[in-house]
């Protein structure tokens, strides 16, 4: 039996994700505020709490201090933008299969995302088909493998 991915990444998923994000933002921050501090490895900022997995990710990345990062499935680019806010000199790269997800990031982050694009290597496409001749200090994925068929994962 041949398995396909479980989601329609171009039309159905971006709409569902946008709705989920809007619900999440009622009680939590979706990205690290521009105005923040890091004290003893902990993020300090005003406002609603970050989503726990994002807070863990950012604090761990700050602890590891990688010089280059690749995110598989960057979606809105909220993690990449948050990392850049926290560590402006890190070289960021990533890919996402959904152009529409990326476009939702444009709508949400505007000029800040345009600046990130100018200083990063971002790709739209299937990460399993990327032919990159680069190495990265850190590669991570927030929520991609769980959406893939067992065969592709």
C-alpha positions as CSV (number, residue, x, y, z in Angstrom):
1,X,0.0,0.0,0.0
2,X,1.3,3.5,-0.9
3,X,0.8,6.2,1.7
4,X,0.4,9.9,1.0
5,X,0.8,12.8,3.4
6,X,-2.3,13.2,5.6
7,X,-2.9,16.9,4.8
8,X,-3.6,19.1,1.8
9,X,-0.7,21.4,2.5
10,X,-1.6,24.1,-0.1
11,X,-5.3,24.8,0.7
12,X,-6.8,23.0,3.7
13,X,-3.9,23.1,6.2
14,X,-3.1,26.8,5.9
15,X,-6.7,27.7,6.7
16,X,-6.9,25.3,9.6
17,X,-3.5,26.5,11.0
18,X,-4.5,30.1,10.7
19,X,-7.6,29.4,12.8
20,X,-5.6,27.4,15.3
21,X,-3.1,30.2,15.6
22,X,-5.8,32.8,16.2
23,X,-7.3,30.6,19.0
24,X,-3.8,30.1,20.5
25,X,-3.1,33.8,20.5
26,X,-6.0,34.5,22.8
27,X,-4.1,33.0,25.7
28,X,-0.5,32.7,24.5
29,X,2.1,34.4,22.4
30,X,2.9,32.7,19.1
31,X,6.4,34.3,18.8
32,X,9.0,35.9,21.1
33,X,8.3,39.6,21.7
34,X,10.8,42.0,20.2
35,X,11.3,43.4,23.6
36,X,12.7,40.6,25.7
37,X,15.7,39.7,27.9
38,X,17.5,36.5,28.7
39,X,18.5,36.2,32.3
40,X,20.2,32.9,33.4
41,X,19.0,31.2,30.3
42,X,15.4,32.1,30.8
43,X,13.3,34.4,28.6
44,X,11.9,37.4,30.3
45,X,9.2,39.5,28.5
46,X,5.9,41.3,29.2
47,X,2.6,40.0,28.0
48,X,1.0,36.6,27.6
49,X,3.1,33.5,28.1
50,X,4.8,31.9,25.1
51,X,3.5,28.5,24.0
52,X,5.5,26.0,26.1
53,X,7.2,24.2,23.3
54,X,8.3,27.5,21.7
55,X,9.7,28.7,25.0
56,X,11.6,25.4,25.4
57,X,12.9,25.6,21.8
58,X,14.1,29.2,22.1
59,X,15.8,28.7,25.5
60,X,17.5,25.5,24.3
61,X,18.7,27.2,21.1
62,X,20.1,30.1,23.2
63,X,21.9,27.6,25.4
64,X,23.4,25.8,22.5
65,X,24.4,29.0,20.7
66,X,24.5,27.5,17.2
67,X,26.0,29.6,14.4
68,X,23.6,28.2,11.8
69,X,20.1,26.7,12.0
70,X,17.8,24.9,9.6
71,X,14.1,24.6,10.3
72,X,12.1,21.9,8.5
73,X,8.6,23.2,8.1
74,X,8.9,26.9,9.0
75,X,5.2,27.7,8.3
76,X,4.7,31.4,9.2
77,X,8.4,31.8,10.0
78,X,7.5,32.7,13.6
79,X,10.2,30.5,15.1
80,X,12.9,31.8,12.7
81,X,11.8,35.4,13.4
82,X,11.9,34.7,17.2
83,X,15.4,33.2,16.9
84,X,16.6,36.1,14.9
85,X,15.2,38.5,17.5
86,X,17.0,36.6,20.2
87,X,20.3,35.9,18.3
88,X,20.6,38.4,15.5
89,X,23.9,37.0,14.2
90,X,22.8,33.4,13.7
91,X,22.5,32.2,10.0
92,X,19.0,30.9,9.4
93,X,17.7,28.6,6.8
94,X,14.6,26.5,6.3
95,X,12.0,25.1,4.1
96,X,8.2,24.6,4.1
97,X,6.1,22.7,1.7
98,X,3.3,25.3,1.7
99,X,3.6,28.6,-0.1
100,X,0.2,29.6,1.5
101,X,1.6,29.1,5.0
102,X,4.5,31.3,4.1
103,X,2.1,33.9,2.6
104,X,0.2,33.9,5.9
105,X,3.5,34.8,7.6
106,X,3.9,37.7,5.2
107,X,0.4,38.9,6.2
108,X,1.3,38.5,9.9
109,X,4.9,39.8,10.0
110,X,5.2,42.1,7.0
111,X,8.5,44.0,6.9
112,X,10.2,42.0,9.6
113,X,9.7,38.8,7.4
114,X,10.9,40.6,4.3
115,X,14.1,41.5,6.2
116,X,14.5,37.9,7.3
117,X,14.2,36.7,3.7
118,X,17.0,39.0,2.7
119,X,19.3,37.5,5.3
120,X,18.3,33.9,5.2
121,X,18.1,30.9,2.9
122,X,14.4,29.9,2.8
123,X,12.9,27.3,0.4
124,X,9.4,26.4,-0.5
125,X,9.2,22.7,-1.3
126,X,9.4,19.2,0.1
127,X,12.4,19.0,2.4
128,X,12.9,15.3,1.5
129,X,13.6,16.5,-2.1
130,X,16.0,19.4,-1.2
131,X,19.5,19.0,-2.6
132,X,21.5,21.2,-0.2
133,X,25.2,21.1,-0.2
134,X,25.5,22.7,3.3
135,X,25.9,21.8,6.9
136,X,24.1,23.3,9.9
137,X,24.9,23.4,13.5
138,X,21.3,22.7,14.4
139,X,18.4,21.2,12.4
140,X,15.0,21.0,14.0
141,X,11.3,20.5,13.2
142,X,8.5,21.8,15.3
143,X,5.6,19.8,13.8
144,X,6.3,18.1,10.5
145,X,7.0,14.4,11.0
146,X,3.7,13.9,12.9
147,X,1.8,15.0,9.8
148,X,3.6,12.7,7.4
149,X,2.7,9.2,6.3
150,X,4.5,6.5,8.2
151,X,6.4,5.6,5.0
152,X,7.7,9.1,4.4
153,X,8.4,9.8,8.1
